[in-house]
Amino acid sequence: MKNSILIILIITLCLSCGNDDAILTNERTLPPITQIGANTFGCYIDELLFIPRNGSGTFNSNDPAAIVWGDPSGNLEYQEYALYDYVSEKTSSIFIHIQGIHQNGDITYVIDKSNGLTNIDGLDHTYMHCRVWRDDVGNYQNYLSYENSGTITITNYNFYGRLVSGTFSGSVRNYQEPHDTIQITNGRFDFNWETLDETDFP
């Protein structure tokens, strides 16, 4: 009887250790920099980790964490990426517009001024903006890129393979308080836009 109790205790301890290890290894971190269409994205916004995560949505459909826009034929002169974190208590989002990607491919693009809009309402150059929660003011704030405020380096653009990968960093200014500037750092993305809408971002 004592041996049975001892065996049960050992098994319980082993399972507990395994669960602790799983919790530790599942901590959210930046994804590795890859160029294979892994459908990953990550960066730091004002030193806080941003990883897109799907929302529960309504009417049996999730809120997608990552969306790529652009003309599938390649005729449009831009591609846009909208990323959302629907899971964190204070959600956030980031939007990136790359002008001329179909024509120029794998080069470094200079990030310029954003007007906070997208698609045809946005500007005809590369830009980004984000929406983040600020504890110091107790609400969400919109931050826009400005002239020569960063770079996006495309490391792999394959239109026929539907792949786009790259790294980015830059500064963005508060839309209402231009003296309030924050940094976006260590950005990386690796998308296959044919399979992106099927990808789970937990």
Protein Blocks (a to p, Z undefined) as FASTA:
>chain_A
ZZmmmmmmmmmmmmmmmmmmmmmmmpccddddddehnopadddeehiacdddddebjghi
acdfbdceddfklmacbdcdddddfkbmbacddddddehklmnopadddddddehiahjl
mccbdddddddddfknopacdddddehibccddfbdcfknopacdddddddddfklmmlc
cddehiacdddfklmmmpccZZ
